[in-house]
């Protein structure tokens, strides 16, 4: 059971940092058009797209949807670990 929790947490951290790097790349000119930017976009953008659809940018510029997406990802991890612990213990 402990190994599953460690695996889930590791996968969560990898995806979390992928989202963070993708967000930071938006501050650099043409960074998202690079190989790494396009590769990250293929993994991160499908997850961020629903949040961007429902949460409009503040003042037309500040996009807070990735913050909400990361909070939801954390809640999903916690819920999944709780469900696993419930069925195992």
N, C-alpha and C positions, 0 to 999 in steps of 0.2 A: 504494500500500500504506500509506503513511504517513497518508493521509487516512482510510482505514478504521480504523486504530488510533486516530487522534484522535477520530473519530466514536464508536467503541466506548467509549473512555475518558470522553468527554463524557456519553454516555448513562448510563454507570456512575455518574458523579458526580451527575448529576441524580437518579437513583433512590436513591443512597446518602443524599442530603440529604432526599429525600422520606421515607425510612424514619426518619431521625433526627428530623425535624420531627414525624412521626406519633407517635413514641415520646415526645417531649417534651410533646406535646399531652395525653398521658394523665395528666400531672402537674397539669394545669389543669382545674378543674371545668367541665364542659359544653363543653370545647373541641372534643371529637370530634363533638359534635352540631351544630357550626356547619357552614356551607357548605364551608369549606376542609377541615375535619375529615372530613366525609363524602366529599368528593372524593378526599382522600388515602387514605381507607379503601378505596375502590373499587380503587385501584391497588396499595396496599401489603399489605392484609390477605390477599389470595389467596396472596401469596408467603410471608407469615409463618405462615399457618395450619398448614402441614405441620410446621414447626419447633416450634410450640406444642403440637402433638399428641404429639410424641416427647420433648420436653424439658419436664418439669414445673417449675413455679415453685419456687425455693429458699425454704424456710421458709414456703411458702404465699403469699408476697407478691412476692418478687423474681423477675421474669421475665427470664432471660438468653437466651431464644430469639432475640430480635432481634440480639444480638451474634453468635451462631452464624450466623444468616442473612446478616449482612453479611460475615462471614469467607468463607462459602460463595460469596457473590456475587463477592467479590474473587478467589477461586480460579477461579471460572468465567471471569471476565474474563481472567485470566492464561493459563488453558488455551486459550481461544478465540484469543487473540493468538498464542500459541505455535503453534497449528495453522495459523493463517493464514500466519505466517512460514515454517513448514515447507513449505507448498505453493507459496509465492511465490518463496522464495529457493533 
